[in-house]
Structures are given as C-alpha cells and as structure tokens.
Amino acid sequence: MIKGKNIIIVGERDGVPGPAIAACVMAAGGNIVFMTTECFV
C-alpha cells in the first residue's frame, strides 16, 4: 500500500520512536523523506 510513496515520520520519545516506524516503512517499500523523534510533554 505504501510501496514507492514518500513518507514523513514523526515518532514520540515515550511512544513509538521514529527509527522503529522507519524500519516498518522501509520493509513495506516506502521512501522516507524525513524522520524525527520528538518529546510531546
């Protein structure tokens, strides 16, 4: 479903971090154009 699409990832420090989401996106064939992990406190 996301194969070949550009993806922007915003992870959360206390939730799911950006690199974990990025690994799933890459495994599904998506292109990561921006990734960050933020703290929403």
C-alpha positions in Angstrom: 0.0 0.0 0.0 2.9 2.4 0.7 5.4 0.9 -1.8 7.1 3.7 -3.7 5.4 6.5 -1.8 7.3 9.3 0.1 6.7 9.1 3.9 7.3 11.7 6.7 7.7 10.1 10.1 7.2 11.8 13.4 7.8 9.4 16.3 7.4 10.1 20.0 10.1 9.6 22.7 7.7 7.9 25.2 5.7 6.1 22.5 6.9 4.6 19.2 10.2 6.2 18.2 10.9 7.3 14.6 13.5 4.6 13.8 11.1 1.9 14.7 8.4 3.3 12.4 11.1 3.8 9.7 12.1 0.2 9.8 8.4 -0.8 9.2 8.1 1.7 6.3 11.3 0.5 4.7 10.2 -3.1 5.0 7.0 -2.2 3.2 8.9 -0.4 0.4 8.2 3.2 1.3 10.7 6.1 0.8 11.5 8.0 3.9 12.0 11.7 3.2 12.0 13.0 6.8 12.2 11.2 10.2 12.3 12.6 13.7 11.5 11.6 17.2 10.0 14.4 19.4 9.1 14.8 23.0 5.5 15.9 23.5 5.5 16.9 27.1 
